[in-house]
Amino acid sequence: MADAATSPELDDPVIAIGVLAQKTGLSPSALRRYETEGLLIPHRTGSGQRLFSHEDVRRVRNIQRLIQELGLNVEGIRRMQALLPCWELHRCTAETRSRCPAYGANARPCWMTPGLDCAQGGQACRQCVVYRFGSLCTEDIKRLIKQRGDPRETGAVVEDLMKLKGLSQQEER
């Protein structure tokens, strides 16, 4: 049974950019900048209107906290998210990893990398557990990786954290 933090309704795109701006205290232009910078992936309607979910409200508030309380900038947040081993979370084969442009990238998370096999469905990255989880738990991931001390264990760290937060790969839609 999904808890309140992971219920499908949290990811239903029902919030217009102006409402998201009001809920987070940011301007619509700041939210569009987060989108341009790859920190936020809005749902797009057929007419191009941006819609956000309640999960996106949490995501934006987390970004704000990372910036305001921890002193990170957008580039720092992106680099932390780039630590996510998407190839391990998706259980990619060695052959898939060898030709994947996200595998060797360490400056941008996978959802900002064009040409990925796993992102062929248009808005696939918005629904992907790597984006959903990584955008909400960036600080926790870095802390746990530091505690383990071995960057090769990043996948295990992320899987442990996903279990703690009530997320799993089976929840991808």
C-alpha positions as CSV (number, residue, x, y, z in Angstrom):
1,M,0.0,0.0,0.0
2,A,1.4,3.4,-1.0
3,D,1.9,5.9,1.8
4,A,1.0,9.6,1.5
5,A,4.4,10.5,0.2
6,T,4.2,8.1,-2.8
7,S,0.5,7.9,-3.6
8,P,-0.3,8.3,-7.3
9,E,-2.3,11.5,-6.7
10,L,0.8,13.3,-5.7
11,D,2.2,12.9,-9.2
12,D,-1.0,13.9,-11.0
13,P,-0.3,17.1,-13.0
14,V,-3.0,19.4,-11.9
15,I,-1.3,22.6,-10.7
16,A,-0.7,25.5,-13.1
17,I,2.6,27.4,-12.9
18,G,1.0,30.4,-11.2
19,V,-0.4,28.3,-8.5
20,L,2.9,26.5,-8.0
21,A,4.6,29.9,-7.8
22,Q,2.1,30.9,-5.0
23,K,2.6,27.7,-3.1
24,T,6.4,28.0,-3.1
25,G,6.9,31.8,-3.0
26,L,8.8,31.8,-6.3
27,S,8.0,33.7,-9.4
28,P,6.8,31.8,-12.5
29,S,10.0,32.9,-14.2
30,A,12.1,31.3,-11.4
31,L,10.2,28.1,-12.0
32,R,10.8,28.3,-15.7
33,R,14.5,28.7,-14.9
34,Y,14.5,25.6,-12.8
35,E,12.9,23.8,-15.8
36,T,15.5,25.2,-18.2
37,E,18.3,24.2,-15.8
38,G,16.9,20.6,-15.7
39,L,15.8,20.6,-12.0
40,L,12.1,20.5,-12.8
41,I,10.3,18.6,-15.6
42,P,6.7,19.9,-15.9
43,H,3.9,17.9,-17.6
44,R,3.0,19.6,-20.9
45,T,-0.6,19.6,-22.2
46,G,-1.4,19.3,-25.9
47,S,-1.4,23.1,-26.1
48,G,2.0,23.3,-24.3
49,Q,0.7,24.5,-20.9
50,R,2.9,23.5,-18.0
51,L,1.2,21.5,-15.3
52,F,2.8,20.4,-12.0
53,S,1.9,17.9,-9.3
54,H,1.9,18.0,-5.6
55,E,5.2,16.0,-5.8
56,D,6.6,18.9,-7.8
57,V,5.7,21.3,-4.9
58,R,7.8,19.1,-2.6
59,R,10.6,19.0,-5.3
60,V,10.7,22.8,-5.6
61,R,10.6,23.3,-1.8
62,N,13.6,20.9,-1.6
63,I,15.5,22.8,-4.2
64,Q,14.8,26.1,-2.3
65,R,16.0,24.5,0.9
66,L,19.2,23.3,-0.8
67,I,19.8,26.8,-2.1
68,Q,18.8,28.8,0.9
69,E,19.8,26.7,3.8
70,L,22.8,24.8,2.4
71,G,24.1,27.5,0.1
72,L,24.1,25.3,-3.0
73,N,23.6,26.7,-6.4
74,V,21.8,25.1,-9.4
75,E,25.0,23.6,-10.7
76,G,25.8,22.1,-7.3
77,I,22.4,20.5,-7.1
78,R,22.7,19.1,-10.7
79,R,26.1,17.6,-9.8
80,M,24.7,16.0,-6.7
81,Q,21.9,14.5,-8.7
82,A,24.4,13.3,-11.3
83,L,25.7,10.9,-8.6
84,L,22.5,8.8,-9.1
85,P,23.5,5.5,-10.7
86,C,20.5,5.3,-13.1
87,W,22.0,2.3,-14.8
88,E,21.9,0.4,-11.6
89,L,18.4,1.4,-10.7
90,H,17.2,0.4,-14.2
91,R,19.4,-2.7,-14.1
92,C,21.0,-1.9,-17.4
93,T,23.3,-4.5,-19.0
94,A,27.0,-3.8,-19.5
95,E,26.3,-3.4,-23.2
96,T,23.6,-0.8,-22.6
97,R,25.8,1.1,-20.2
98,S,28.7,1.1,-22.6
99,R,26.6,3.0,-25.2
100,C,24.7,5.2,-22.8
101,P,25.7,8.9,-22.7
102,A,24.5,9.2,-19.1
103,Y,26.8,6.4,-17.8
104,G,30.0,8.5,-18.1
105,A,28.4,11.9,-17.4
106,N,29.2,13.3,-14.0
107,A,28.0,16.9,-14.4
108,R,24.3,16.3,-15.3
109,P,21.8,13.8,-14.2
110,C,20.5,11.3,-16.7
111,W,17.2,13.1,-17.3
112,M,19.2,16.0,-18.7
113,T,21.1,13.8,-21.1
114,P,19.6,13.6,-24.6
115,G,19.5,10.3,-26.6
116,L,18.9,7.8,-23.8
117,D,17.2,4.5,-24.6
118,C,15.2,4.6,-21.5
119,A,13.6,8.0,-22.2
120,Q,12.0,7.3,-25.6
121,G,8.5,8.0,-24.3
122,G,8.5,11.8,-24.4
123,Q,7.7,12.6,-20.8
124,A,9.3,9.3,-19.6
125,C,11.8,11.1,-17.4
126,R,9.1,12.8,-15.5
127,Q,7.7,9.5,-14.4
128,C,11.1,7.8,-13.9
129,V,12.0,6.7,-10.4
130,V,15.5,8.2,-10.9
131,Y,14.1,11.7,-11.5
132,R,11.3,11.4,-9.0
133,F,13.5,10.0,-6.3
134,G,16.7,12.0,-7.0
135,S,14.9,15.3,-7.2
136,L,13.4,14.8,-3.8
137,C,16.3,13.1,-1.9
138,T,19.5,14.7,-3.2
139,E,20.9,15.7,0.2
140,D,20.2,12.3,1.7
141,I,21.9,10.5,-1.2
142,K,25.1,12.5,-0.8
143,R,25.1,12.0,3.0
144,L,24.7,8.3,2.7
145,I,27.3,8.0,0.1
146,K,29.8,9.8,2.3
147,Q,28.9,7.6,5.3
148,R,29.5,4.4,3.2
149,G,32.8,5.9,2.0
150,D,32.9,3.9,-1.3
151,P,31.4,5.8,-4.3
152,R,31.1,2.4,-6.1
153,E,28.3,1.6,-3.6
154,T,26.1,4.4,-4.8
155,G,23.5,2.1,-6.3
156,A,23.1,0.2,-3.0
157,V,22.8,3.5,-1.1
158,V,20.1,4.8,-3.4
159,E,18.2,1.5,-3.2
160,D,18.4,1.6,0.6
161,L,17.2,5.2,0.7
162,M,14.3,4.4,-1.7
163,K,13.2,1.7,0.7
164,L,13.4,4.1,3.6
165,K,11.3,6.7,1.7
166,G,8.8,4.1,0.6
167,L,9.7,4.3,-3.1
168,S,10.4,1.3,-5.3
169,Q,11.1,0.6,-8.9
170,Q,7.7,-1.1,-9.1
171,E,6.0,2.2,-8.5
172,E,7.1,3.6,-11.9
173,R,4.2,4.1,-14.2
